[in-house]
Amino acid sequence: MYYNDDTTIYFDGKFMKAKDAGTDLYGQSLHYGYSVFEGIKSYKTDHGTRIFKAKEHYERLKRSAELMHIPFDYSVDQLTDLTYELLERNGFTDAYIRPLVTCSPNMSLSKGQKSYLSLLAWEWNNGYLADKMKIMTSPFQRPNPKAFKVEAKVGGHYVNSILACQDAKDKGYDEALVLDENGNVAESSGANIFYEKDGVLFTPAKGSILPGITRQTVMEICNELDIPVKETFFKPEEMRGADAGFFCGTAAEIVALDSLDDVPFTRNWEDTASGRVQQAYLKLVRVLSL
């Protein structure tokens, strides 16, 4: 699904075939989830193949490494140039890009001594969350921000995401709505969330969430379209039965929600401010992506 015999990746300073790459079984990242990563997309646009918000993604990757005490000395410009070369070598236009920073062998619980950069990509023609989603409030909570650097995109954090997402699927839902330690809405297993009521969009305030780059883009779009947005703490019962709701993220883009805990969102999606935001986002990444 992700690669074949001809797929090229970048690993530890050179381009190679994905089938020839290997990992160190004594690596700190494999044993402890001590790694940082990004999810980035490229699009075929009117200006050729463009990576959407490469600078913001790679600044966050570097910040994640810094927060986790992982040595990492690539510049944003280097990372961006390498990624465009990776896309060209594979002949990709619409693609999902996964930069991953892993650590050298170390079985002690101490900071990384050396890191390795991997750049992987595969074709991705549309979002993995294409239809309206039925979601449920998850019994799993977001990691406590006093226990983790929740603003960093860390490999080990996503065990929590797997548990929440799979639990929802096992119960017949498409995705999970995850709360913070205080019972406030945080995000899905891997995307930020907005809901709409009376023409106003609400999204969880920072604290326990990963404040996503797509989330920020949504707020920029709302500013341009004069759609009011409120960042605030709220409970799931405030979302149930609202006018509309959506998840947003690099992979998901913007995907409408059908219901929360079997309570439908009430307005026709095409008639909502949320629907306008979705259309503006799709136009942005395809036409104006720079």
C-alpha atoms as one frame of an Amber mdcrd trajectory, in Angstrom:
protein
   0.000   0.000   0.000   2.748   2.450   0.911   5.699   1.409  -1.233   6.884
  -0.995  -3.908  10.229  -2.112  -5.316  10.668   1.220  -7.121   9.830   3.556
  -4.237  12.607   5.914  -3.154  13.006   7.228   0.388  15.537   9.450   2.132
  17.278   7.937   5.147  20.269   9.018   7.209  21.749  11.355   4.649  21.036
   9.603   1.352  18.305   8.537  -1.038  17.725   4.788  -1.357  15.078   2.265
  -2.289  12.508   1.706   0.427  12.938  -2.060   0.117  16.620  -1.724   1.018
  16.107   0.319   4.181  16.383  -1.211   7.627  16.051  -0.295  11.277  18.209
  -0.910  14.325  16.523  -3.342  16.700  18.307  -1.644  19.610  17.064   1.825
  18.677  15.578   3.948  21.435  12.670   4.942  19.200  11.607   1.357  18.551
  11.650   0.394  22.216  10.162   3.524  23.785   8.313   5.399  21.034  10.942
   8.125  21.410  10.613   9.740  18.001   9.031  12.810  16.428   7.312  13.082
  13.092   5.120  15.155  10.807   2.295  14.518   8.364   2.482  16.765   5.292
   0.676  16.799   1.950   1.622  17.908  -1.520  -0.862  18.818  -4.222  -0.998
  19.284  -7.958  -1.748  22.994  -8.230  -1.857  25.705 -10.877   1.783  26.369
  -9.953   2.915  22.735 -10.276   3.464  20.336  -7.402   3.401  22.250  -4.117
   3.863  21.144  -0.533   1.195  22.762   1.609   2.695  24.822   4.442   6.074
  23.096   4.369   7.655  25.832   6.497   5.090  25.477   9.276   5.361  21.690
   9.318   9.132  21.634   9.412   9.306  24.346  12.056   7.027  22.160  14.186
   9.189  19.086  13.525  12.255  20.955  14.737  10.348  22.253  17.756   9.109
  18.732  18.583  12.699  17.441  18.491  13.820  20.300  20.727  11.063  19.643
  23.271  11.975  15.956  23.363  15.729  16.648  23.667  16.442  14.883  20.375
  19.458  16.322  18.528  18.382  17.450  15.052  20.289  19.982  12.975  18.532
  20.072   9.590  17.254  23.508   8.585  13.729  24.144   7.321  15.129  24.999
   3.881  17.145  21.761   3.754  14.123  19.708   4.750  11.921  21.405   2.178
  14.442  20.955  -0.639  14.953  17.286   0.212  11.204  16.722   0.228  10.710
  18.253  -3.204  13.546  16.048  -4.485  11.878  13.012  -2.912   8.608  13.821
  -4.705  10.420  14.311  -8.003  12.368  11.046  -7.700   9.103   9.159  -7.126
   7.055  11.083  -9.690   4.509  12.131  -7.055   2.223  15.167  -7.194  -0.674
  14.430  -4.810   1.156  12.730  -1.975   1.304  12.227   1.761   4.755  12.913
   3.206   6.019  11.466   6.473   9.212  12.957   7.943  10.359  10.846  10.888
  13.202  11.518  13.317  14.399   8.452  15.218  17.181   7.889  17.730  20.275
   5.707  17.932  20.667   2.601  20.138  20.127   3.457  23.793  18.368   1.269
  26.340  18.554   3.819  29.145  15.852   6.363  29.883  17.967   9.325  28.843
  17.890  11.854  26.031  18.806  10.889  22.491  22.467  10.887  21.548  22.097
  10.821  17.757  19.142  11.081  15.410  18.324   9.803  11.944  16.030  11.549
   9.491  13.703   9.504   7.305  11.575  11.074   4.571   8.841   8.817   3.194
   6.048   9.588   0.736   3.208   7.779  -0.961   0.465   8.750  -3.371  -2.643
  10.189  -1.755  -5.343  11.512  -4.038  -7.979  12.500  -1.492  -8.594  12.578
   2.229  -8.916   9.329   4.135 -12.047  10.701   5.817 -14.197  11.351   2.737
 -17.756  10.851   4.032 -19.694  12.264   6.961 -18.589  10.540  10.117 -20.498
   9.054  13.014 -18.433   9.641  16.137 -18.676   8.705  19.811 -17.316  10.164
  23.008 -14.352   7.981  23.907 -13.609   6.530  27.338  -9.933   7.216  26.568
  -8.598  10.660  27.484  -5.927  12.793  25.897  -2.564  12.533  27.688  -2.306
  14.845  30.660  -0.263  17.925  29.642   1.600  17.703  32.951   2.827  14.235
  31.976   3.737  14.819  28.319   4.764  17.584  25.939   1.382  17.478  24.233
   2.318  20.237  21.777   5.026  17.987  20.311   4.159  15.408  17.649   5.731
  12.356  19.293   5.478   8.766  18.098   4.653   7.273  21.493   1.704   9.604
  22.042  -0.195   7.870  19.263  -0.678   4.624  21.175  -3.431   6.603  22.912
  -4.853   7.503  19.489  -4.871   3.883  18.321  -6.719   2.755  21.437  -9.372
   5.469  21.129  -9.907   5.034  17.398 -10.089   1.233  17.477 -12.469   1.275
  20.420 -14.844   3.520  18.442 -14.625   1.313  15.355 -15.272  -1.816  17.430
 -18.477  -0.165  18.661 -19.701   0.660  15.152 -18.567   4.288  14.866 -16.184
   5.914  12.415 -14.057   7.801  14.901 -13.625   8.842  18.521 -14.098  12.178
  20.231 -11.428  12.323  22.935 -11.794  14.437  26.071  -9.137  15.996  28.275
  -8.540  15.167  31.934 -11.255  17.667  32.935 -13.937  16.187  30.674 -13.670
  18.925  28.058 -13.641  18.134  24.341 -10.052  17.905  23.064  -9.838  16.361
  19.569 -10.322  13.138  17.664  -7.754  10.348  17.689  -5.727  12.281  15.113
  -7.448  15.530  14.101  -8.720  18.782  15.565 -12.419  19.512  15.849 -14.858
  22.396  15.336 -18.580  22.622  15.816 -21.000  25.271  14.571 -23.949  26.918
  16.300 -25.856  29.942  14.973 -23.129  30.765  12.465 -20.292  30.697  15.041
 -17.542  28.068  15.022 -16.231  26.717  18.322 -12.952  24.829  18.767 -11.192
  23.575  21.924  -8.767  25.996  23.519  -5.091  25.102  23.762  -3.949  23.151
  26.767  -4.477  19.457  26.093  -4.664  19.523  22.291  -2.096  19.393  19.536
  -2.849  22.795  17.934  -2.749  21.649  14.341  -1.568  23.496  11.261  -4.865
  22.743   9.502  -6.694  24.084  12.566  -4.781  27.337  12.208  -5.558  27.411
   8.480  -9.269  27.011   9.240  -9.133  30.015  11.549  -7.323  32.040   8.873
 -10.046  31.106   6.377 -12.743  32.091   8.868 -11.100  35.465   9.307 -11.161
  36.021   5.538 -14.799  34.896   5.280 -15.919  36.899   8.348 -16.999  33.727
  10.150 -16.613  34.163  13.928 -14.512  31.548  15.750 -14.274  31.013  19.501
 -11.462  29.022  21.138 -12.922  27.822  24.406 -13.368  24.842  26.705 -16.641
  22.970  26.298 -18.254  19.633  27.124 -19.488  17.072  24.573 -23.123  17.797
  25.491 -22.644  21.314  24.084 -21.740  19.783  20.718 -24.540  17.228  20.513
 -27.327  18.402  18.235 -25.428  21.509  17.087 -25.831  22.868  13.551 -22.686
  21.179  12.192 -19.324  19.778  13.156 -16.109  18.762  11.437 -12.693  17.263
  11.976  -9.669  18.899  10.351  -6.121  17.739   9.808  -3.499  17.311   7.131
  -4.696  13.856   6.085  -8.382  14.419   6.773  -8.440  17.947   5.324 -11.961
  18.968   6.445 -14.518  16.217   6.945 -18.117  16.758   8.029 -19.560  14.976
  11.037 -22.904  13.184  10.825 -23.580  12.681  14.529 -22.062  12.607  17.991
 -23.165   9.787  20.303 -26.011   9.029  17.868 -27.347  12.609  18.074 -27.313
  14.087  14.530 -25.985  17.494  13.617 -29.047  19.363  12.458 -28.361  21.573
   9.440 -27.715  20.621   5.828 -23.920  20.701   5.457 -24.005  22.704   2.225
 -25.960  25.476   3.977 -23.534  25.925   6.863 -20.543  28.160   7.478 -18.604
  24.933   7.996 -19.401  23.873   4.431 -18.104  27.220   3.162 -14.867  26.701
   5.084 -14.447  23.241   3.550 -14.819  24.603   0.016 -12.413  27.452   0.717
  -9.830  25.013   2.098 -10.056  22.744  -0.946  -9.560  25.746  -3.201  -6.619
  26.971  -1.137  -4.596  23.760  -1.305  -5.315  23.147  -4.988  -5.095  26.647
  -6.442  -3.189  28.927  -4.096  -0.826  26.515  -2.330   2.604  28.120  -2.220
